[in-house]
């Protein structure tokens, strides 16, 4: 019985905390200034990329999560990565992520975009 109460409490606590966690990662005044990629390693099967996202916070200080996607020339999403960080009001920061892309997919990437 005690274990059941503990599990129930954990579920209720997690559900109550969800809106707070979502709000922390959804800062409204955030804008992506540019996205750059750098090839770190080219293998026969995969290409390792560093994705740099230049982010400016025009709102309240917040922990942000920015999703960026690799698009082909027809607008289809090929790969996706998310970068995170804490950004103060008025601050511009570079958030960095690493993604491995299959070699055949890498050749099809036309651009990277912010997935709002």
N, CA, C and O atoms as a DFTB+ gen file, in Angstrom:
464 C
 N C O
     1  1       0.819      -1.187       0.000
     2  2       0.000       0.000       0.000
     3  2       0.868       1.258       0.000
     4  3       0.586       2.221      -0.713
     5  1       1.931       1.235       0.812
     6  2       2.818       2.391       0.896
     7  2       3.475       2.658      -0.463
     8  3       3.641       3.813      -0.857
     9  1       3.842       1.609      -1.166
    10  2       4.455       1.757      -2.485
    11  2       3.461       2.369      -3.479
    12  3       3.847       3.192      -4.309
    13  1       2.193       1.976      -3.401
    14  2       1.159       2.514      -4.281
    15  2       0.963       4.002      -4.032
    16  3       0.805       4.772      -4.980
    17  1       0.970       4.420      -2.761
    18  2       0.819       5.839      -2.414
    19  2       2.018       6.632      -2.937
    20  3       1.855       7.740      -3.448
    21  1       3.204       6.075      -2.812
    22  2       4.407       6.736      -3.315
    23  2       4.334       6.923      -4.823
    24  3       4.676       7.994      -5.326
    25  1       3.906       5.925      -5.537
    26  2       3.776       6.012      -6.998
    27  2       2.722       7.045      -7.374
    28  3       2.943       7.859      -8.271
    29  1       1.583       7.020      -6.699
    30  2       0.507       7.972      -6.971
    31  2       0.971       9.402      -6.703
    32  3       0.700      10.302      -7.498
    33  1       1.664       9.615      -5.595
    34  2       2.198      10.941      -5.271
    35  2       3.169      11.404      -6.343
    36  3       3.135      12.569      -6.742
    37  1       4.034      10.515      -6.817
    38  2       5.007      10.864      -7.860
    39  2       4.316      11.290      -9.148
    40  3       4.741      12.246      -9.796
    41  1       3.263      10.589      -9.516
    42  2       2.524      10.926     -10.743
    43  2       1.857      12.292     -10.598
    44  3       1.928      13.113     -11.513
    45  1       1.216      12.544      -9.467
    46  2       0.542      13.825      -9.239
    47  2       1.566      14.955      -9.208
    48  3       1.332      16.010      -9.798
    49  1       2.682      14.757      -8.539
    50  2       3.730      15.777      -8.478
    51  2       4.288      16.078      -9.862
    52  3       4.486      17.244     -10.205
    53  1       4.542      15.056     -10.653
    54  2       5.068      15.238     -12.014
    55  2       4.065      15.992     -12.879
    56  3       4.461      16.865     -13.653
    57  1       2.794      15.681     -12.769
    58  2       1.770      16.369     -13.553
    59  2       1.674      17.836     -13.163
    60  3       1.465      18.689     -14.025
    61  1       1.822      18.142     -11.886
    62  2       1.759      19.528     -11.423
    63  2       2.987      20.315     -11.868
    64  3       2.892      21.520     -12.102
    65  1       4.127      19.662     -11.986
    66  2       5.365      20.331     -12.367
    67  2       5.485      20.542     -13.868
    68  3       6.288      21.369     -14.300
    69  1       4.719      19.829     -14.670
    70  2       4.825      19.911     -16.131
    71  2       4.637      21.321     -16.676
    72  3       5.479      21.766     -17.456
    73  1       3.579      22.054     -16.310
    74  2       3.419      23.403     -16.869
    75  2       4.585      24.317     -16.531
    76  3       4.974      25.144     -17.356
    77  1       5.151      24.187     -15.333
    78  2       6.290      24.998     -14.939
    79  2       7.499      24.689     -15.800
    80  3       8.183      25.607     -16.254
    81  1       7.776      23.414     -16.033
    82  2       8.922      23.019     -16.844
    83  2       8.746      23.486     -18.281
    84  3       9.706      23.940     -18.903
    85  1       7.559      23.384     -18.808
    86  2       7.296      23.826     -20.171
    87  2       7.481      25.329     -20.287
    88  3       8.054      25.804     -21.267
    89  1       7.007      26.084     -19.310
    90  2       7.139      27.541     -19.351
    91  2       8.600      27.951     -19.305
    92  3       8.990      28.918     -19.959
    93  1       9.409      27.238     -18.550
    94  2      10.827      27.574     -18.454
    95  2      11.529      27.380     -19.779
    96  3      12.492      28.089     -20.075
    97  1      11.072      26.441     -20.578
    98  2      11.721      26.163     -21.845
    99  2      11.014      26.848     -23.013
   100  3      11.356      26.589     -24.167
   101  1      10.046      27.705     -22.745
   102  2       9.308      28.357     -23.820
   103  2       9.338      29.875     -23.653
   104  3       8.296      30.531     -23.632
   105  1      10.540      30.417     -23.535
   106  2      10.675      31.859     -23.350
   107  2      10.173      32.582     -24.590
   108  3      10.649      32.321     -25.695
   109  1       9.216      33.490     -24.419
   110  2       8.574      34.160     -25.542
   111  2       9.451      35.180     -26.251
   112  3       9.258      35.418     -27.444
   113  1      10.401      35.788     -25.565
   114  2      11.209      36.829     -26.172
   115  2      12.477      36.331     -26.826
   116  3      13.391      37.119     -27.069
   117  1      12.556      35.064     -27.114
   118  2      13.774      34.480     -27.672
   119  2      13.714      34.501     -29.195
   120  3      12.681      34.194     -29.790
   121  1      14.839      34.870     -29.826
   122  2      14.914      34.814     -31.282
   123  2      16.248      34.186     -31.697
   124  3      17.276      34.378     -31.047
   125  1      16.200      33.440     -32.786
   126  2      17.405      32.832     -33.345
   127  2      17.940      33.783     -34.408
   128  3      17.242      34.108     -35.369
   129  1      19.182      34.228     -34.230
   130  2      19.791      35.172     -35.155
   131  2      20.390      34.470     -36.366
   132  3      20.238      34.928     -37.498
   133  1      21.073      33.352     -36.119
   134  2      21.616      32.562     -37.226
   135  2      22.000      31.177     -36.731
   136  3      22.155      30.935     -35.534
   137  1      22.149      30.277     -37.698
   138  2      22.547      28.893     -37.421
   139  2      23.736      28.583     -38.314
   140  3      23.694      28.817     -39.522
   141  1      24.798      28.054     -37.715
   142  2      25.980      27.647     -38.467
   143  2      26.297      26.199     -38.151
   144  3      26.040      25.720     -37.046
   145  1      26.855      25.508     -39.126
   146  2      27.296      24.129     -38.891
   147  2      28.754      23.996     -39.286
   148  3      29.253      24.729     -40.140
   149  1      29.420      23.060     -38.658
   150  2      30.812      22.766     -38.949
   151  2      30.976      21.255     -38.969
   152  3      30.582      20.572     -38.024
   153  1      31.551      20.737     -40.030
   154  2      31.802      19.296     -40.128
   155  2      32.978      18.957     -39.224
   156  3      34.078      19.482     -39.397
   157  1      32.741      18.086     -38.268
   158  2      33.791      17.660     -37.343
   159  2      34.496      16.408     -37.851
   160  3      35.712      16.269     -37.718
   161  1      33.718      15.502     -38.433
   162  2      34.295      14.244     -38.914
   163  2      33.425      13.688     -40.032
   164  3      32.203      13.608     -39.906
   165  1      34.069      13.309     -41.121
   166  2      33.351      12.692     -42.238
   167  2      33.793      11.242     -42.327
   168  3      34.951      10.943     -42.620
   169  1      32.851      10.351     -42.070
   170  2      33.138       8.936     -42.184
   171  2      32.449       8.358     -43.400
   172  3      31.751       9.064     -44.127
   173  1      32.646       7.084     -43.615
   174  2      32.018       6.416     -44.754
   175  2      30.499       6.346     -44.583
   176  3      29.752       6.438     -45.558
   177  1      30.052       6.183     -43.339
   178  2      28.621       6.027     -43.075
   179  2      27.952       7.273     -42.508
   180  3      26.784       7.533     -42.798
   181  1      28.688       8.054     -41.692
   182  2      28.102       9.197     -40.984
   183  2      28.988      10.437     -41.091
   184  3      30.194      10.355     -41.322
   185  1      28.345      11.579     -40.916
   186  2      29.038      12.856     -40.824
   187  2      28.672      13.457     -39.470
   188  3      27.491      13.604     -39.157
   189  1      29.680      13.806     -38.660
   190  2      29.440      14.448     -37.366
   191  2      29.517      15.957     -37.548
   192  3      30.503      16.492     -38.054
   193  1      28.448      16.631     -37.122
   194  2      28.364      18.077     -37.272
   195  2      28.231      18.752     -35.913
   196  3      27.571      18.242     -35.007
   197  1      28.868      19.902     -35.793
   198  2      28.604      20.794     -34.679
   199  2      27.620      21.824     -35.194
   200  3      27.854      22.449     -36.229
   201  1      26.524      22.004     -34.479
   202  2      25.505      22.978     -34.858
   203  2      25.562      24.114     -33.839
   204  3      25.336      23.903     -32.648
   205  1      25.867      25.326     -34.324
   206  2      25.922      26.510     -33.463
   207  2      24.693      27.369     -33.749
   208  3      24.429      27.749     -34.890
   209  1      23.951      27.663     -32.686
   210  2      22.738      28.463     -32.814
   211  2      22.945      29.757     -32.011
   212  3      23.138      29.725     -30.796
   213  1      22.901      30.885     -32.714
   214  2      23.072      32.190     -32.088
   215  2      21.693      32.671     -31.647
   216  3      20.823      32.933     -32.478
   217  1      21.499      32.785     -30.322
   218  2      20.191      33.062     -29.745
   219  2      20.241      34.352     -28.942
   220  3      21.178      34.581     -28.177
   221  1      19.219      35.203     -29.122
   222  2      19.101      36.426     -28.338
   223  2      17.827      36.363     -27.516
   224  3      16.771      35.968     -28.010
   225  1      17.941      36.760     -26.249
   226  2      16.785      36.784     -25.357
   227  2      16.346      38.235     -25.168
   228  3      17.072      39.030     -24.571
   229  1      15.176      38.577     -25.667
   230  2      14.607      39.916     -25.503
   231  2      13.588      39.966     -24.371
   232  3      12.949      40.996     -24.161
   233  1      13.431      38.870     -23.645
   234  2      12.437      38.800     -22.574
   235  2      13.087      38.539     -21.233
   236  3      14.213      38.963     -20.974
   237  1      12.369      37.843     -20.396
   238  2      12.840      37.503     -19.061
   239  2      13.963      36.471     -19.132
   240  3      14.009      35.674     -20.069
   241  1      14.872      36.477     -18.145
   242  2      15.892      35.425     -18.106
   243  2      15.229      34.053     -18.085
   244  3      14.232      33.853     -17.392
   245  1      15.778      33.113     -18.839
   246  2      15.116      31.807     -18.939
   247  2      16.079      30.728     -19.381
   248  3      17.110      30.994     -19.999
   249  1      15.712      29.502     -19.047
   250  2      16.349      28.325     -19.629
   251  2      15.579      28.060     -20.914
   252  3      14.353      27.955     -20.899
   253  1      16.295      27.954     -22.019
   254  2      15.620      27.778     -23.302
   255  2      16.041      26.471     -23.957
   256  3      17.133      25.956     -23.716
   257  1      15.158      25.953     -24.783
   258  2      15.422      24.784     -25.616
   259  2      15.044      25.186     -27.033
   260  3      13.887      25.500     -27.311
   261  1      16.021      25.174     -27.920
   262  2      15.806      25.588     -29.303
   263  2      15.990      24.362     -30.202
   264  3      17.043      23.726     -30.196
   265  1      14.953      24.045     -30.970
   266  2      15.032      22.934     -31.918
   267  2      15.362      23.494     -33.297
   268  3      14.742      24.454     -33.753
   269  1      16.342      22.886     -33.953
   270  2      16.685      23.265     -35.317
   271  2      16.635      22.014     -36.189
   272  3      16.949      20.910     -35.744
   273  1      16.228      22.216     -37.452
   274  2      16.083      21.088     -38.361
   275  2      16.878      21.330     -39.635
   276  3      17.007      22.461     -40.104
   277  1      17.402      20.255     -40.179
   278  2      18.061      20.287     -41.481
   279  2      16.994      20.036     -42.530
   280  3      16.243      19.064     -42.449
   281  1      16.934      20.932     -43.527
   282  2      15.911      20.842     -44.571
   283  2      16.569      20.543     -45.910
   284  3      17.686      20.986     -46.177
   285  1      15.860      19.781     -46.755
   286  2      16.352      19.590     -48.118
   287  2      15.805      20.718     -48.993
   288  3      15.089      21.591     -48.502
   289  1      16.133      20.706     -50.273
   290  2      15.740      21.788     -51.177
   291  2      14.233      21.866     -51.405
   292  3      13.732      22.883     -51.885
   293  1      13.504      20.800     -51.066
   294  2      12.054      20.783     -51.239
   295  2      11.308      21.105     -49.943
   296  3      10.077      21.104     -49.920
   297  1      12.041      21.377     -48.871
   298  2      11.418      21.741     -47.608
   299  2      11.115      20.593     -46.669
   300  3      10.416      20.784     -45.674
   301  1      11.628      19.391     -46.963
   302  2      11.423      18.245     -46.078
   303  2      12.481      18.231     -44.985
   304  3      13.645      18.552     -45.226
   305  1      12.059      17.852     -43.771
   306  2      12.977      17.753     -42.647
   307  2      13.796      16.468     -42.758
   308  3      13.249      15.378     -42.927
   309  1      15.113      16.618     -42.659
   310  2      15.998      15.461     -42.761
   311  2      16.548      15.037     -41.406
   312  3      16.622      13.844     -41.111
   313  1      16.934      16.002     -40.585
   314  2      17.488      15.742     -39.254
   315  2      17.002      16.828     -38.313
   316  3      16.578      17.899     -38.748
   317  1      17.067      16.541     -37.007
   318  2      16.635      17.507     -36.009
   319  2      17.540      17.394     -34.794
   320  3      17.962      16.300     -34.419
   321  1      17.834      18.536     -34.183
   322  2      18.580      18.540     -32.933
   323  2      18.054      19.668     -32.059
   324  3      17.468      20.627     -32.560
   325  1      18.261      19.554     -30.768
   326  2      17.822      20.580     -29.827
   327  2      19.020      21.022     -29.000
   328  3      19.773      20.199     -28.479
   329  1      19.182      22.335     -28.889
   330  2      20.240      22.900     -28.054
   331  2      19.575      23.617     -26.885
   332  3      18.480      24.162     -27.024
   333  1      20.239      23.614     -25.738
   334  2      19.662      24.221     -24.539
   335  2      20.677      25.116     -23.857
   336  3      21.887      24.965     -24.029
   337  1      20.157      26.051     -23.078
   338  2      21.035      26.910     -22.302
   339  2      20.234      27.924     -21.514
   340  3      19.025      28.061     -21.697
   341  1      20.920      28.629     -20.639
   342  2      20.312      29.671     -19.834
   343  2      20.756      31.012     -20.406
   344  3      21.949      31.249     -20.593
   345  1      19.788      31.892     -20.686
   346  2      20.096      33.171     -21.321
   347  2      19.415      34.289     -20.537
   348  3      18.211      34.236     -20.284
   349  1      20.196      35.301     -20.155
   350  2      19.661      36.448     -19.428
   351  2      18.985      37.427     -20.387
   352  3      19.179      37.348     -21.600
   353  1      18.208      38.330     -19.850
   354  2      17.531      39.364     -20.636
   355  2      18.563      40.223     -21.367
   356  3      19.517      40.710     -20.760
   357  1      18.366      40.405     -22.670
   358  2      19.262      41.229     -23.481
   359  2      20.535      40.529     -23.922
   360  3      21.328      41.108     -24.665
   361  1      20.743      39.322     -23.490
   362  2      21.969      38.588     -23.796
   363  2      21.836      37.811     -25.099
   364  3      20.784      37.251     -25.405
   365  1      22.925      37.791     -25.857
   366  2      23.021      36.927     -27.031
   367  2      24.025      35.837     -26.681
   368  3      25.102      36.116     -26.155
   369  1      23.662      34.605     -26.976
   370  2      24.494      33.471     -26.587
   371  2      24.534      32.459     -27.722
   372  3      23.568      32.316     -28.473
   373  1      25.648      31.764     -27.842
   374  2      25.786      30.689     -28.820
   375  2      25.539      29.371     -28.098
   376  3      26.266      29.010     -27.173
   377  1      24.507      28.660     -28.534
   378  2      24.209      27.337     -27.987
   379  2      24.701      26.309     -29.000
   380  3      24.487      26.464     -30.203
   381  1      25.356      25.267     -28.515
   382  2      26.018      24.309     -29.403
   383  2      25.485      22.906     -29.182
   384  3      25.264      22.480     -28.048
   385  1      25.283      22.195     -30.286
   386  2      24.880      20.799     -30.246
   387  2      25.687      20.000     -31.249
   388  3      26.273      20.560     -32.176
   389  1      25.718      18.708     -31.065
   390  2      26.419      17.811     -31.987
   391  2      25.416      16.808     -32.515
   392  3      24.620      16.255     -31.757
   393  1      25.457      16.573     -33.819
   394  2      24.527      15.630     -34.433
   395  2      25.288      14.774     -35.441
   396  3      26.155      15.265     -36.163
   397  1      24.951      13.490     -35.476
   398  2      25.494      12.577     -36.490
   399  2      24.433      12.373     -37.550
   400  3      23.289      12.027     -37.252
   401  1      24.833      12.593     -38.799
   402  2      23.919      12.500     -39.924
   403  2      24.446      11.416     -40.871
   404  3      25.646      11.383     -41.145
   405  1      23.591      10.541     -41.370
   406  2      24.043       9.570     -42.368
   407  2      24.642      10.314     -43.578
   408  3      24.124      11.351     -43.991
   409  1      25.713       9.786     -44.126
   410  2      26.419      10.451     -45.232
   411  2      25.512      10.772     -46.407
   412  3      25.618      11.853     -46.986
   413  1      24.624       9.857     -46.772
   414  2      23.737      10.116     -47.909
   415  2      22.735      11.235     -47.606
   416  3      22.341      11.966     -48.514
   417  1      22.322      11.378     -46.356
   418  2      21.412      12.448     -45.956
   419  2      22.158      13.783     -45.917
   420  3      21.608      14.807     -46.324
   421  1      23.392      13.784     -45.439
   422  2      24.183      15.018     -45.345
   423  2      24.265      15.732     -46.695
   424  3      24.166      16.957     -46.753
   425  1      24.440      14.991     -47.754
   426  2      24.539      15.576     -49.085
   427  2      23.256      16.242     -49.559
   428  3      23.285      17.038     -50.498
   429  1      22.130      15.928     -48.925
   430  2      20.834      16.496     -49.312
   431  2      20.457      17.751     -48.521
   432  3      19.477      18.414     -48.859
   433  1      21.222      18.091     -47.471
   434  2      20.882      19.239     -46.629
   435  2      21.117      20.531     -47.407
   436  3      22.221      20.793     -47.884
   437  1      20.044      21.341     -47.527
   438  2      20.137      22.627     -48.213
   439  2      20.281      23.769     -47.197
   440  3      20.968      24.754     -47.467
   441  1      19.633      23.638     -46.024
   442  2      19.705      24.682     -45.012
   443  2      19.241      24.156     -43.669
   444  3      18.612      23.102     -43.582
   445  1      19.558      24.904     -42.622
   446  2      19.090      24.617     -41.268
   447  2      18.136      25.722     -40.858
   448  3      18.384      26.896     -41.134
   449  1      17.036      25.351     -40.196
   450  2      16.025      26.320     -39.759
   451  2      15.634      26.084     -38.311
   452  3      15.737      24.974     -37.789
   453  1      15.184      27.156     -37.680
   454  2      14.637      27.090     -36.331
   455  2      13.241      26.501     -36.411
   456  3      12.396      26.997     -37.157
   457  1      12.998      25.462     -35.659
   458  2      11.684      24.808     -35.606
   459  2      10.950      25.361     -34.396
   460  3      11.159      24.892     -33.278
   461  1      10.091      26.355     -34.607
   462  2       9.369      27.010     -33.497
   463  2       8.255      26.156     -32.978
   464  3       7.553      26.556     -32.049
